[in-house]
Amino acid sequence: LKRFEMAARDPISTGWPRMDEIVKGGLGKSELGVVVAPTGAGKSMVLVHLATQALLQGKTVVYYTLELKDTTVGQRFDCCITDVPLNEHMQRQKEIIAKVKDLIVKEYPTKSASVSTLKNHIEKLRKRGIEPDMILVDYADLLRPPRSTGEKRHELEETYEGLRGLAQSYEIPCWTASQTNRGGLNAEVITMEAISEAFNKCFVADFIFSLSRTVQDKQANKGRLFIAKNRNGPDGLVFD
């Protein structure tokens, strides 16, 4: 039964063995994973790490950025995949180009793209013979809602529902991120209660983990991961 479940989900590793063990191999087909963190804690870097692990497994990855420039995101991928330091990036372009493959980075201005926009882009890729194995959205809170309701929490809920629907439509995993409220800025452990605006969007996700870094953690180059929700295994676990 376990082998059948793994084959059905076809999970893509997170690159962290203990987390893979907890989530039964990684994020699977049609599943939505969310990284929760306060501003400046490293949401985008975590998403780049997760995408890099998929690339290293030979997967085709589409990364949508709604906050950072595509060139900035591209440089982060280059360094993450090749271990070339950022300050040597320009001098070692040929080495980097030879290693970085099967990655599409698409930039949209904040609130200019909706889930439908992403779907249209994926369809264009498929017409060109490119079949994504994983989608990442940096980050969902910056997508344009499917309709304006005047209630931000309802709009966010619908956006996350749309993202999970996108993952289900193409039967691939989708990772995104969410920003915490002010209470998460210097918290040692960030729980789901600290997610900004719409707690109900947590109900849509299959896997949620938070990244917390206090001032002292940043000075020591440390932080904490908290498994907040896990449909495929245990949650409530904290990792340094």
C-alpha positions as a printed NumPy array, in Angstrom:
array([[  0.   ,   0.   ,   0.   ],
       [  2.845,   2.406,   0.824],
       [  4.51 ,   1.728,  -2.539],
       [  1.189,   2.257,  -4.32 ],
       [  0.617,   5.554,  -2.476],
       [  4.132,   6.801,  -3.321],
       [  3.645,   5.92 ,  -6.999],
       [  0.251,   7.649,  -7.089],
       [  1.587,  10.83 ,  -5.46 ],
       [  4.961,  10.765,  -7.282],
       [  6.447,  13.185,  -4.702],
       [  9.331,  15.544,  -5.46 ],
       [ 11.96 ,  15.709,  -2.723],
       [ 12.391,  18.861,  -0.647],
       [ 16.124,  18.18 ,  -0.376],
       [ 15.779,  17.839,   3.41 ],
       [ 15.792,  14.103,   4.313],
       [ 13.944,  14.518,   7.622],
       [ 11.221,  16.638,   6.018],
       [ 10.883,  14.152,   3.164],
       [ 10.434,  11.411,   5.755],
       [  7.673,  13.388,   7.477],
       [  5.802,  14.27 ,   4.277],
       [  6.323,  10.843,   2.685],
       [  8.849,  11.738,   0.021],
       [  8.035,  15.387,  -0.612],
       [  5.176,  17.332,  -2.149],
       [  3.144,  15.128,  -4.474],
       [  0.896,  15.443,  -7.509],
       [ -1.995,  17.911,  -7.163],
       [ -0.755,  19.067,  -3.75 ],
       [ -0.292,  22.628,  -2.524],
       [  2.582,  23.461,  -0.17 ],
       [  2.938,  26.792,   1.633],
       [  6.006,  28.366,   3.254],
       [  5.026,  30.874,   5.953],
       [  7.49 ,  33.546,   7.108],
       [  7.674,  37.22 ,   8.078],
       [  9.103,  39.769,   5.676],
       [ 12.842,  39.405,   5.143],
       [ 13.081,  35.96 ,   6.746],
       [ 13.815,  34.08 ,   3.525],
       [ 10.561,  32.969,   1.877],
       [ 11.96 ,  33.446,  -1.626],
       [ 15.225,  31.685,  -0.807],
       [ 13.312,  28.677,   0.531],
       [ 11.203,  28.546,  -2.646],
       [ 14.378,  28.729,  -4.755],
       [ 15.826,  25.854,  -2.709],
       [ 12.703,  23.72 ,  -3.248],
       [ 12.713,  24.483,  -6.973],
       [ 16.427,  23.702,  -7.214],
       [ 15.905,  20.289,  -5.657],
       [ 13.302,  19.52 ,  -8.335],
       [ 15.684,  20.687, -11.077],
       [ 18.448,  18.466,  -9.698],
       [ 16.015,  15.539,  -9.968],
       [ 15.568,  16.275, -13.683],
       [ 12.191,  17.985, -13.339],
       [ 10.928,  20.929, -15.4  ],
       [ 10.169,  23.841, -13.096],
       [  8.146,  27.012, -13.688],
       [  8.804,  29.773, -11.149],
       [  6.513,  32.81 , -11.063],
       [  7.853,  35.902,  -9.307],
       [  5.554,  38.77 ,  -8.351],
       [  7.922,  40.641,  -6.038],
       [ 11.542,  40.222,  -7.185],
       [ 12.945,  40.858, -10.669],
       [ 13.34 ,  37.758, -12.806],
       [ 17.059,  38.524, -13.171],
       [ 17.46 ,  38.557,  -9.373],
       [ 15.623,  35.249,  -9.058],
       [ 17.71 ,  33.826, -11.899],
       [ 20.949,  34.733, -10.149],
       [ 19.757,  33.031,  -6.977],
       [ 19.006,  29.876,  -8.947],
       [ 22.388,  30.025, -10.664],
       [ 24.213,  30.192,  -7.355],
       [ 22.012,  27.598,  -5.645],
       [ 22.376,  25.039,  -8.434],
       [ 26.078,  25.495,  -9.137],
       [ 27.444,  26.576,  -5.719],
       [ 29.062,  29.535,  -7.491],
       [ 29.125,  32.503,  -5.038],
       [ 27.057,  35.526,  -6.067],
       [ 30.146,  37.741,  -6.263],
       [ 31.626,  35.385,  -8.91 ],
       [ 28.39 ,  35.113, -10.894],
       [ 29.352,  37.306, -13.856],
       [ 32.829,  35.83 , -14.277],
       [ 31.61 ,  32.208, -14.422],
       [ 28.644,  32.49 , -16.807],
       [ 29.689,  29.641, -19.131],
       [ 29.997,  27.216, -16.218],
       [ 26.589,  28.26 , -14.896],
       [ 24.774,  28.041, -18.257],
       [ 26.037,  24.49 , -18.748],
       [ 24.422,  23.37 , -15.481],
       [ 21.147,  25.312, -15.312],
       [ 18.468,  23.62 , -17.431],
       [ 14.707,  22.993, -17.462],
       [ 13.931,  26.185, -15.544],
       [ 11.444,  28.848, -16.619],
       [ 11.296,  32.061, -14.553],
       [  8.374,  34.346, -15.376],
       [  7.971,  37.788, -13.816],
       [  4.666,  39.591, -13.326],
       [  4.216,  42.943, -11.556],
       [  2.537,  42.71 ,  -8.142],
       [ -1.24 ,  42.147,  -8.39 ],
       [ -1.125,  42.121, -12.197],
       [ -1.479,  38.343, -12.586],
       [ -4.204,  36.015, -11.363],
       [ -4.33 ,  32.215, -11.221],
       [ -5.983,  32.363, -14.654],
       [ -2.974,  34.302, -15.972],
       [ -0.657,  31.538, -14.745],
       [ -2.86 ,  28.905, -16.337],
       [ -2.761,  30.723, -19.682],
       [  1.036,  30.872, -19.478],
       [  1.263,  27.149, -18.706],
       [ -0.963,  26.373, -21.692],
       [  1.366,  28.391, -23.946],
       [  4.322,  26.397, -22.607],
       [  2.531,  23.121, -23.28 ],
       [  1.852,  24.157, -26.872],
       [  5.622,  24.585, -27.209],
       [  6.124,  21.053, -25.888],
       [  7.13 ,  22.124, -22.356],
       [  5.335,  20.142, -19.642],
       [  5.934,  21.555, -16.14 ],
       [  6.613,  19.07 , -13.335],
       [  6.384,  21.697, -10.584],
       [  5.031,  25.245, -10.218],
       [  6.194,  27.797,  -7.656],
       [  4.52 ,  31.154,  -7.011],
       [  6.513,  33.815,  -5.156],
       [  4.146,  34.536,  -3.597],
       [  0.381,  33.837,  -3.676],
       [ -0.64 ,  36.847,  -1.571],
       [  0.607,  39.071,  -4.428],
       [ -1.633,  37.484,  -7.066],
       [ -4.67 ,  39.39 ,  -8.295],
       [ -7.796,  37.785,  -6.79 ],
       [-10.285,  36.125,  -9.156],
       [-12.894,  38.724,  -8.189],
       [-13.04 ,  41.824,  -6.036],
       [-15.167,  41.29 ,  -2.934],
       [-13.947,  44.137,  -0.746],
       [-12.9  ,  41.538,   1.826],
       [ -9.2  ,  40.741,   1.581],
       [ -9.497,  37.507,   3.538],
       [-12.134,  36.166,   1.136],
       [-10.049,  37.193,  -1.863],
       [ -6.983,  35.401,  -0.457],
       [ -8.976,  32.268,   0.268],
       [-10.213,  32.172,  -3.334],
       [ -6.683,  32.742,  -4.624],
       [ -5.329,  29.782,  -2.653],
       [ -8.25 ,  27.634,  -3.736],
       [ -7.42 ,  28.594,  -7.317],
       [ -3.776,  27.622,  -6.857],
       [ -4.699,  24.219,  -5.508],
       [ -7.095,  23.832,  -8.426],
       [ -4.201,  24.641, -10.761],
       [ -2.086,  21.928,  -9.153],
       [ -4.972,  19.474,  -9.51 ],
       [ -5.64 ,  20.406, -13.153],
       [ -2.076,  19.596, -14.203],
       [ -1.498,  16.903, -11.55 ],
       [  1.722,  18.489, -10.359],
       [  2.893,  19.92 ,  -7.019],
       [  2.627,  23.653,  -6.414],
       [  4.625,  25.568,  -3.811],
       [  3.94 ,  29.124,  -2.693],
       [  4.571,  31.378,   0.307],
       [  2.553,  33.478,   2.695],
       [  3.563,  36.401,   4.874],
       [  2.914,  36.444,   8.62 ],
       [  1.296,  39.237,  10.552],
       [  3.342,  41.461,  12.884],
       [  3.214,  38.836,  15.608],
       [  5.535,  36.645,  13.57 ],
       [  8.308,  39.214,  13.144],
       [ 10.396,  38.096,  16.112],
       [  8.647,  34.871,  17.101],
       [ 10.752,  31.846,  17.966],
       [  8.169,  29.535,  16.384],
       [  5.515,  30.705,  13.907],
       [  2.217,  28.852,  14.072],
       [ -0.69 ,  29.08 ,  11.627],
       [ -2.37 ,  31.733,  13.762],
       [  0.329,  34.181,  12.633],
       [ -0.625,  33.973,   8.946],
       [ -1.77 ,  37.342,   7.633],
       [ -5.419,  38.131,   6.871],
       [ -6.889,  34.75 ,   5.989],
       [ -6.458,  31.847,   8.367],
       [ -8.923,  29.841,   6.272],
       [ -6.44 ,  29.638,   3.399],
       [ -4.567,  27.142,   5.587],
       [ -7.447,  24.7  ,   5.131],
       [ -6.745,  24.547,   1.388],
       [ -3.054,  23.613,   1.647],
       [ -1.774,  20.047,   1.97 ],
       [  1.51 ,  20.939,   3.638],
       [  2.52 ,  24.083,   5.537],
       [  5.784,  24.879,   7.254],
       [  6.966,  28.132,   8.747],
       [ 10.374,  29.749,   8.84 ],
       [ 11.162,  31.902,  11.883],
       [ 14.296,  33.928,  12.608],
       [ 14.652,  36.138,  15.645],
       [ 17.17 ,  38.993,  15.71 ],
       [ 19.554,  36.712,  17.581],
       [ 19.018,  33.942,  15.012],
       [ 19.904,  36.276,  12.15 ],
       [ 23.1  ,  37.344,  13.9  ],
       [ 24.032,  33.68 ,  14.384],
       [ 22.857,  32.701,  10.854],
       [ 20.255,  30.331,  12.251],
       [ 16.504,  29.821,  12.207],
       [ 13.672,  27.371,  12.834],
       [ 11.319,  25.349,  10.669],
       [  7.946,  24.42 ,  12.142],
       [  5.731,  21.781,  10.501],
       [  2.33 ,  23.456,  10.885],
       [  0.17 ,  21.187,   8.72 ],
       [  0.809,  17.852,   7.049],
       [ -1.9  ,  15.758,   5.414],
       [  0.558,  12.935,   4.768],
       [  2.118,  12.587,   8.214],
       [  2.855,  14.204,  11.592],
       [  2.862,  17.927,  12.268],
       [  3.696,  20.206,  15.205],
       [  7.423,  19.444,  14.866],
       [ 10.2  ,  22.053,  15.185],
       [ 13.618,  21.812,  13.517],
       [ 16.606,  24.085,  14.052]])
